[in-house]
Amino acid sequence: MLSIKNLRASIHGKEILKGINLEVKAGEVHAIMGPNGSGKSTLASVLAGKEGYDVTSGEVIYKGKNLFDYSPEDRAREGIFLAFQYPVEIPGVSTTNFLKTAINEKRKYLGQQPLSSVDFLKMLKAKAKFVELDTEMTSRAVNVGFSGGEKKRNEIFQLAMMNPDLSILDETDSGLDIDALRIVAEGVNKLKTKDNAFVIITHYQRLLNYIVPDYVHVLSDGQIVTSGGKELALKLEELGYDWVEDLADAK
Amino acid sequence: MDLKEKLISDYRLHESKLNGFARGKIYNIKLDAERYFELLGFPNRKQEDWRFTNVNPIITNNYNYDLGAQPQISEEDLQNFLVPGLKANTIVFINGIYSDKHSKIITEKGKAYIGTIKDTQKSNKELIEKYFAGNADYKTDGFTALNTAYMNDGVFIHVSKNTEIKEPVLILNITDSSKGEIMYHPRVLLVAGESSKVSLIEIYESDGENFSFSNAVTEIYSENNSEVHYYKIQNECDKSYHVGTTQVRQERDSRFNSLTVSWGGSVIRNNLNASLQNKGADTIMKGLFIASGNQQIDNHTLVDHASPYCHSNELYKGIMDENSNGVFNGKIMVRKDAQKTNAYQMNKNIILSKSALVNSKPQLEIFADDVKCSHGATTGQLDNEQLFYLKARGIGEKEGKKLLLYAFANEILEDIPIDDLKVYLEKKLSEKLEKK
């Protein structure tokens, strides 16, 4: 589904990603772990198409096509979903209206008819229940006045509504208490199918107690320094990121 | 000969047509106003109140006072100019001339008097003389003097004591400049009796390839404990100029609630002045202005706290695109005796292009010491973080901008208590933003 080859990217002339290689297939869950400043969020931003990053070399192939040929909105319509580390507040726009616009823009792009209001509301109710979100929240302005946990849960709710092929969760676990973490993780586990894929970016191992990854990659100083199965996360927990930096230095 | 000279030299001609006003009090006021217009003339940018708006484009045209026979309008066009579904007392003027055919009064006679100023001159002379020009001061403002001197007709509304008028009064001013350049002077006088409640809606529409200029004055008397909802909606075309003053006098415990929506016209200048004359008066002023092309929209407001225990709250929002030019000048005056005043003001603007401009000028003059006053102004671009968030959900640039601008502007419209009016304005807002 996603193939990243020797990806290098910089911001304001400073190179952050220094040759990333990653293969993600349908049905897989990948965790990308790493210390602060290792380039985790930059990777998520570059994949989603955020302005301000310069891709200097390498390629990203998504579903057989060059990802960088697509605008950010077209990437979303093609099935990429970025759950934001810091979800943005949008005063005056209700979550319902926001998601209805988003879903219908995607449907238009795919040559489908817009969803009827009735069908949309049915789906909204079902998905809200799915991620244990009070439907009252969907009539409020997007993320406005939400607690940190509510914002993250709202991201997972949007993920459920958009039904993407490739989900990138950028530190969705940061700032969550244990209950919110459980709800977010359960949401992801329920949404996982053999046809979609998840890339979970996290600083901490604890989310991986709830979402079991197929692969764990450790990012340090803009490169993946080691990869392995879920046991790698436990090793990281035990040895800390100093061990990773030693690996990076050795490399 | 410039416009001022032409107006002065033509005044005798105009005077001869004033037979409806006979030789009574109003007639004398008009003659006096003409003298003041000669003295004051048109303002220029050296005057502080006109620093940001150049009136030269308005006053360099060779306007006609009328265009012969009254222009006609089809029922279909008329419906396009009205608020769909709204049951209202509707009064239509075309180029300043009353159109009986298109007007209808539905409120029962005992509840309120609603009529043209010309008719009222005959049927209710004493009542109108009591109020006319008692509030809008023609001795300090050239445009008001011009209106007072030259106005031919208009609307007089007197709402009886302890009466609520359920149906709003809608005054539709249509400009048709297809036969030539035209100038006219709309005039409205509203007296809301003690403990009465009324909604007044003024809509401006125009069509035609020549320049037009409407120079309006609305006077509102809000008596003790009355509630007035005032809406001014400007939908004119880019050949239209408008200068208007709405002068409000509020008595004890009265509530004045206004909304000014300006999104059509070449140069627009609105003066909205409320004078809080007695304790417990409450004033809300909201405004939305959206401009593009070379449009200039200038909103000047004045809340004059002349009494203690009054409250005012003001929120104006602007969206400026292309080469347009916006002004918000909000003055709050708190006089010496106006202790325990609460006065708030906020102006927020979004600029969509490099060559658009907004001048935002709050003015607070506070002479009392026990008051709460605050003001704020922000002008910026659309938030890129928000736009990216929308894009990351598949909402493209155009649709995303529309969504954000709609949300920004709709804060002004969302509290409108008249449902049909709210739906009408929200639809117009969507159409405006569709073009961005």
Boltz contact constraints between the chains, C-beta under 6 A:
constraints:
  - contact:
      token1: [A, 48]
      token2: [B, 392]
      max_distance: 6.0
  - contact:
      token1: [A, 50]
      token2: [B, 388]
      max_distance: 6.0
  - contact:
      token1: [A, 72]
      token2: [B, 391]
      max_distance: 6.0
  - contact:
      token1: [A, 73]
      token2: [B, 391]
      max_distance: 6.0
  - contact:
      token1: [A, 73]
      token2: [B, 394]
      max_distance: 6.0
  - contact:
      token1: [A, 73]
      token2: [B, 396]
      max_distance: 6.0
  - contact:
      token1: [A, 76]
      token2: [B, 392]
      max_distance: 6.0
  - contact:
      token1: [A, 76]
      token2: [B, 393]
      max_distance: 6.0
  - contact:
      token1: [A, 76]
      token2: [B, 394]
      max_distance: 6.0
  - contact:
      token1: [A, 77]
      token2: [B, 394]
      max_distance: 6.0
  - contact:
      token1: [A, 82]
      token2: [B, 392]
      max_distance: 6.0
  - contact:
      token1: [A, 88]
      token2: [B, 385]
      max_distance: 6.0
  - contact:
      token1: [A, 88]
      token2: [B, 386]
      max_distance: 6.0
  - contact:
      token1: [A, 88]
      token2: [B, 389]
      max_distance: 6.0
  - contact:
      token1: [A, 90]
      token2: [B, 386]
      max_distance: 6.0
  - contact:
      token1: [A, 92]
      token2: [B, 407]
      max_distance: 6.0
  - contact:
      token1: [A, 93]
      token2: [B, 403]
      max_distance: 6.0
  - contact:
      token1: [A, 93]
      token2: [B, 407]
      max_distance: 6.0
  - contact:
      token1: [A, 101]
      token2: [B, 395]
      max_distance: 6.0
  - contact:
      token1: [A, 102]
      token2: [B, 393]
      max_distance: 6.0
  - contact:
      token1: [A, 102]
      token2: [B, 394]
      max_distance: 6.0
  - contact:
      token1: [A, 102]
      token2: [B, 395]
      max_distance: 6.0
  - contact:
      token1: [A, 105]
      token2: [B, 394]
      max_distance: 6.0
  - contact:
      token1: [A, 105]
      token2: [B, 395]
      max_distance: 6.0
  - contact:
      token1: [A, 106]
      token2: [B, 394]
      max_distance: 6.0
